[in-house]
């Protein structure tokens, strides 16, 4: 049976403390928060400092993380299979439709945008990678919700606050569940001005390995309505390549 390495756990816990406190910390403060002896904590902090993961303030000699950990995490994230596949998927969607395309996953009570590429048209809808999108006010959120097993779906819906983003936003669990049922029946999901006025989005759900994912196209309502059939076909085609 694998053995837990206490030193590794303390190292990660130290970075979690910095994330929570959002300030420079002395060795004694960190020792107290980690429930460590000052000498043991000093060894840990100085090791991380020597390796370049922590800096020390000139006057107070307090510790704070450097950008090294962020840079390592960024490089890992940019090259993980999910991110690569997501980028390829949105690129293909934009090439086929010239509408803004997004790839998202369920992250607690929201959609986390893993990949995004804007349309090349002057009038376009933009979301950035890393943005979190409301489940009840987006096609991509509905797609992720709509494919959940019934018990998981109920749990997710109970967490939604149903804030009205626009005058068209669904603001009740009953209406959302009815909308999701329609989406499951037709095989795709839609939001019409529910997250942003004048914007229509279409989305389909899929899987990448064992990860539930969703793809979405969004643009001005009249343009999406005009090309709806072609846009849905593009979504299905890219989804089926995952």
Helices and strands as residue ranges (DSSP letters): H 6-21, H 27-34, H 38-50, E 54-56, E 63-65, H 68-78, H 81-97, E 100-107, E 110-117, E 132-134, H 139-146, H 150-159, H 173-186, E 189-192, E 199-208, E 211-220, H 221-226, H 228-239
